[in-house]
Amino acid sequence: MGRTLALDVGTGTIVCAEKKVDNLEYYKVKDAFFKVNPSSFITGSALDFGEAMLKKAGANFVKIDGVLYILGDDAFKFATMFHKECLRPMAKGVLNPQEPESVVMVKELIRGVMGKAVDDTDLVYYCVPADPIDADFDIVYHSSTLKNILNDLGYKRVFKMNEGLAVVYSELENEQYTGIGISVGAGQSNIAYSFLGMPIFCFSIARSGDYIDTQVAKATNETCNVAQHIKESGIDLNAPKNKIESAISVYYDALMEYIVDQFRRLYASTDTKKLPNILDPLKIVVSGGSSLPKGFIEKFESHIREEFPVPVSTVKLADDPLFAVARGLYNAAKVKSEA
């Protein structure tokens, strides 16, 4: 029996899940890279010096056509050192067409967290966003490219799953996979309404953590990096302490209102014959890095209470918000491997 793996390729983070002995283990890396100009280093044999310095620092990097690309978590360290922004292989939940190196960078990052296939029986489930309702993304290209990357790494049994549905498979087993799963990541928010494990409808929106960072940066005349750092530093959305935290709280409210409104619109436009007859209130489970600030669930509950189209019992944070999607993918992969 080969390996069974799950792969969550997000705009902000790439996560791989694999069971080792009795525990499900997670391997994650920031989905980012930083391009180093050799002239940034000391004069002389600049490129050789740069490589030596990176190796000494234990940095994860590759060299392509004489250019150094620092990958993952190390990219943020070096970007800060050079007072620059990191580059993202992904934008708004899909591979970034504005970055020609994006496919190569994502492949190297994926190789780093899951390695190459051991044999032909290895099985991988990876997540894809739902079709966006407020933007024009090429989901087909994104999905096919990820599959090709996995095939190039030797994985032959490769399957995909909707990101929001993966949250349902992670958190709602006791509810027979009936409820609403929401993944609030960096580039997109993904929402899945599921009945007995079958998606009634899934959708994504082009607003999530990056949207908040961008809007806060504009409102406060700060950089996106500063806004992101403060957002992730443990703030309380219900008790902001300064102008930037207040702006973060305001745009979280705007994001939540937008998610609820888009769900309401899609529900209203869905053929009633395709909607299940729900007798008991449903659970809503939220995951993703952008759901971590204190007060998120309380704020979201306040928006849900306002004319939500299905009865809701509770709104809860996933047991492990950063790894919920990967866990749901692994659960699906395990069922597939045992079939």
Legacy VTK file of the C-alpha trace (Angstrom):
# vtk DataFile Version 3.0
C-alpha trace
ASCII
DATASET POLYDATA
POINTS 339 float
0.000 0.000 0.000
1.413 3.362 -1.028
1.209 6.717 0.679
-2.082 8.585 1.114
-1.656 12.361 1.032
-3.665 15.575 1.010
-2.478 18.817 -0.559
-3.953 22.236 0.160
-2.411 24.788 -2.200
-3.508 28.160 -0.892
-2.598 31.697 -1.835
-0.847 32.222 1.491
0.233 28.722 2.555
0.766 25.248 1.092
-0.109 22.377 3.439
0.436 18.647 3.023
-1.201 16.081 5.318
-0.028 12.485 5.698
-0.611 9.881 8.386
2.515 8.702 10.159
1.963 5.727 12.500
-1.247 6.784 14.300
-1.106 10.559 13.860
-2.025 12.793 10.962
0.976 15.046 10.420
1.017 18.368 8.596
3.801 20.033 6.659
3.342 23.651 5.665
5.232 26.418 3.927
4.378 29.970 2.930
3.344 30.124 -0.715
5.765 32.865 -1.663
9.126 33.525 -3.265
11.660 36.330 -3.411
13.815 36.993 -6.434
17.365 38.007 -5.542
19.373 40.235 -7.822
23.019 39.116 -7.464
24.110 42.766 -7.459
22.351 43.087 -4.101
25.257 41.204 -2.592
28.855 42.219 -2.181
30.874 43.068 -5.285
33.123 40.467 -6.806
31.722 37.019 -7.423
28.271 38.234 -6.380
26.234 35.187 -7.326
28.638 32.736 -5.666
28.642 34.879 -2.527
24.867 35.006 -2.565
24.554 31.229 -2.866
27.105 30.667 -0.103
25.254 33.060 2.198
21.902 31.400 1.526
23.333 27.923 2.102
24.954 29.047 5.350
21.617 30.481 6.479
19.892 27.192 5.598
17.529 29.003 3.242
15.297 27.166 0.793
16.169 28.433 -2.681
16.619 27.459 -6.304
18.748 28.932 -9.065
17.208 29.339 -12.503
19.109 30.946 -15.390
21.539 32.549 -12.975
18.833 34.084 -10.776
18.296 33.065 -7.154
14.729 32.434 -5.987
14.269 32.161 -2.226
11.206 30.082 -1.368
8.586 29.820 1.351
9.103 31.171 4.864
12.652 32.242 4.022
11.311 34.519 1.278
9.642 36.752 3.896
12.863 37.042 5.911
14.914 38.156 2.941
12.184 40.423 1.583
12.161 42.232 4.928
15.937 42.518 4.864
15.824 44.181 1.453
12.711 46.273 2.291
10.774 44.615 -0.511
7.503 42.729 -0.901
7.428 38.959 -1.466
6.115 37.646 -4.749
3.156 35.281 -4.789
2.901 32.298 -7.151
-0.832 32.457 -6.442
-3.241 35.371 -6.710
-6.831 35.323 -5.438
-6.825 31.569 -4.992
-5.371 30.505 -8.342
-1.985 30.442 -10.028
-0.845 33.994 -10.692
-0.710 34.686 -14.450
1.249 37.889 -13.768
4.201 35.892 -12.418
5.784 33.830 -15.227
7.790 31.807 -12.691
4.689 30.873 -10.674
4.353 27.276 -11.908
8.026 26.509 -11.280
7.890 28.082 -7.824
4.732 26.196 -6.809
6.249 22.942 -8.032
9.353 23.497 -5.898
7.253 24.389 -2.844
5.037 21.311 -3.298
8.115 19.134 -3.697
9.382 20.562 -0.416
6.305 19.599 1.638
5.452 16.207 0.120
8.437 15.032 -1.892
8.212 12.741 -4.899
5.979 9.697 -5.211
7.300 6.480 -3.718
5.422 4.166 -6.070
2.456 4.059 -8.444
-0.033 3.311 -5.657
0.493 6.660 -3.895
-2.764 8.606 -3.793
-3.207 12.389 -3.531
-6.275 14.567 -3.044
-5.729 18.270 -3.734
-8.158 21.140 -3.355
-9.446 23.579 -5.939
-11.534 26.698 -5.408
-15.125 26.824 -6.538
-16.056 28.930 -9.539
-15.971 32.573 -8.423
-19.183 34.558 -8.551
-17.572 37.991 -8.588
-14.447 37.581 -10.734
-13.145 35.922 -13.881
-10.646 33.242 -12.799
-9.358 30.358 -14.863
-10.103 27.486 -12.491
-9.580 24.920 -15.265
-6.011 26.073 -15.945
-5.237 26.197 -12.231
-6.625 22.709 -11.553
-4.960 21.134 -14.596
-1.605 22.721 -13.802
-1.624 21.409 -10.233
-2.481 17.944 -11.519
0.391 18.149 -14.024
2.787 19.206 -11.249
1.768 16.209 -9.155
2.104 13.913 -12.173
5.596 15.321 -12.804
6.488 14.471 -9.204
5.486 10.875 -9.944
1.971 10.808 -8.483
-0.377 8.914 -10.767
-3.509 8.590 -8.595
-4.482 12.253 -8.306
-7.951 13.559 -7.443
-9.380 16.997 -6.712
-11.976 18.282 -4.258
-13.684 21.609 -3.678
-12.024 23.607 -0.902
-15.198 24.510 0.984
-16.431 20.913 0.800
-13.119 19.768 2.284
-13.975 21.805 5.404
-17.269 19.887 5.642
-15.409 16.568 5.348
-12.999 17.719 8.040
-15.433 19.000 10.651
-18.962 17.659 10.111
-18.649 13.880 10.228
-21.025 13.671 13.212
-23.587 15.651 11.215
-23.361 13.188 8.292
-21.483 15.878 6.342
-24.525 18.140 6.294
-23.901 21.820 6.866
-21.913 24.742 5.535
-18.130 24.796 5.256
-16.293 28.078 4.782
-12.598 28.535 4.110
-11.408 32.120 4.578
-7.882 32.107 3.233
-5.591 34.760 1.841
-6.761 35.101 -1.749
-10.332 33.800 -1.713
-13.194 32.772 0.508
-14.707 29.413 -0.432
-18.189 28.393 0.675
-19.872 24.989 0.324
-23.437 24.073 1.277
-23.499 20.295 1.705
-26.232 17.727 2.339
-25.063 14.230 3.318
-21.675 14.930 1.772
-23.106 16.079 -1.548
-22.604 19.724 -2.502
-25.884 21.585 -3.012
-23.847 24.497 -4.272
-20.300 25.787 -3.876
-18.910 29.198 -4.704
-15.922 31.402 -4.094
-15.497 35.138 -3.805
-12.443 37.235 -4.591
-12.378 38.763 -1.120
-10.528 37.352 1.843
-7.385 38.093 3.855
-5.552 39.894 1.046
-8.636 42.024 0.421
-8.610 43.128 4.070
-4.868 43.900 3.954
-5.220 45.947 0.775
-8.200 47.962 1.984
-6.631 48.617 5.389
-3.380 49.726 3.741
-5.282 52.218 1.580
-7.332 53.528 4.491
-4.354 54.012 6.832
-1.591 54.860 4.334
0.397 51.821 5.422
1.832 48.897 3.456
0.008 45.597 3.007
2.818 43.873 4.919
2.192 46.077 7.962
-1.565 45.512 7.777
-1.057 41.752 7.463
1.398 41.648 10.366
-0.971 43.506 12.697
-3.929 41.405 11.537
-2.019 38.225 12.377
-0.491 39.455 15.649
-3.404 38.483 17.873
-5.806 41.415 17.690
-9.351 41.373 19.061
-11.779 42.411 16.332
-14.288 43.512 18.966
-11.779 45.683 20.860
-9.439 47.465 18.429
-6.679 49.478 20.080
-5.599 51.868 17.324
-6.423 53.206 13.881
-5.072 50.212 11.981
-6.841 47.678 14.187
-10.073 49.665 13.825
-9.726 49.554 10.034
-9.076 45.796 10.166
-12.256 45.312 12.202
-14.264 47.448 9.756
-13.128 45.454 6.723
-13.702 42.131 8.457
-17.288 43.271 8.939
-17.476 44.207 5.261
-16.123 40.792 4.223
-18.556 38.871 6.424
-21.523 40.896 5.212
-20.450 40.223 1.630
-20.146 36.443 2.196
-23.605 36.251 3.776
-25.153 38.401 1.051
-23.658 36.280 -1.738
-24.872 33.067 -0.061
-28.347 34.573 0.247
-28.357 35.581 -3.430
-27.185 32.183 -4.670
-29.684 30.367 -2.475
-32.523 32.528 -3.811
-31.490 31.879 -7.428
-31.192 28.072 -6.991
-34.072 25.923 -8.247
-36.112 24.958 -5.180
-36.229 21.369 -6.461
-32.446 21.211 -5.973
-32.595 22.498 -2.390
-32.940 19.900 0.388
-35.776 20.121 2.852
-33.832 20.977 6.009
-35.720 20.110 9.202
-32.955 20.643 11.770
-30.708 23.713 12.062
-27.300 23.375 10.423
-23.800 23.971 11.678
-21.547 26.473 9.937
-17.826 25.738 10.278
-15.215 28.344 9.371
-11.536 27.658 8.705
-8.531 29.360 7.140
-5.808 31.690 8.359
-7.981 34.775 8.028
-10.508 33.339 10.498
-8.016 33.319 13.381
-8.380 36.811 14.940
-10.175 36.863 18.263
-13.811 37.857 17.894
-14.162 36.483 14.354
-16.887 33.961 15.202
-18.881 36.436 17.297
-18.823 38.965 14.470
-19.782 36.366 11.892
-22.658 35.104 14.027
-24.074 38.615 14.175
-24.223 38.718 10.374
-25.712 35.213 10.130
-28.576 36.179 12.398
-29.768 38.735 9.856
-32.174 36.913 7.495
-29.986 33.922 6.663
-31.940 31.638 4.288
-31.347 28.335 6.141
-31.770 27.589 9.861
-28.438 27.645 11.717
-27.704 26.012 15.071
-24.136 27.188 15.661
-21.270 28.959 13.964
-17.953 27.503 15.055
-14.289 27.728 14.246
-12.697 24.564 12.883
-10.758 22.557 15.455
-7.541 23.426 13.625
-8.361 26.293 11.229
-5.034 26.269 9.374
-5.208 22.544 8.623
-8.944 21.892 8.267
-8.899 21.817 4.461
-5.939 19.421 4.391
-7.632 17.219 6.992
-10.828 17.063 4.950
-8.867 16.212 1.826
-7.058 13.457 3.705
-10.380 12.014 4.912
-11.605 11.912 1.316
-8.324 10.394 0.148
-8.504 7.716 2.826
-11.991 6.681 1.749
-10.776 6.535 -1.862
-7.718 4.448 -0.996
-9.829 1.919 0.892
-12.460 1.610 -1.846
LINES 1 340
339 0 1 2 3 4 5 6 7 8 9 10 11 12 13 14 15 16 17 18 19 20 21 22 23 24 25 26 27 28 29 30 31 32 33 34 35 36 37 38 39 40 41 42 43 44 45 46 47 48 49 50 51 52 53 54 55 56 57 58 59 60 61 62 63 64 65 66 67 68 69 70 71 72 73 74 75 76 77 78 79 80 81 82 83 84 85 86 87 88 89 90 91 92 93 94 95 96 97 98 99 100 101 102 103 104 105 106 107 108 109 110 111 112 113 114 115 116 117 118 119 120 121 122 123 124 125 126 127 128 129 130 131 132 133 134 135 136 137 138 139 140 141 142 143 144 145 146 147 148 149 150 151 152 153 154 155 156 157 158 159 160 161 162 163 164 165 166 167 168 169 170 171 172 173 174 175 176 177 178 179 180 181 182 183 184 185 186 187 188 189 190 191 192 193 194 195 196 197 198 199 200 201 202 203 204 205 206 207 208 209 210 211 212 213 214 215 216 217 218 219 220 221 222 223 224 225 226 227 228 229 230 231 232 233 234 235 236 237 238 239 240 241 242 243 244 245 246 247 248 249 250 251 252 253 254 255 256 257 258 259 260 261 262 263 264 265 266 267 268 269 270 271 272 273 274 275 276 277 278 279 280 281 282 283 284 285 286 287 288 289 290 291 292 293 294 295 296 297 298 299 300 301 302 303 304 305 306 307 308 309 310 311 312 313 314 315 316 317 318 319 320 321 322 323 324 325 326 327 328 329 330 331 332 333 334 335 336 337 338
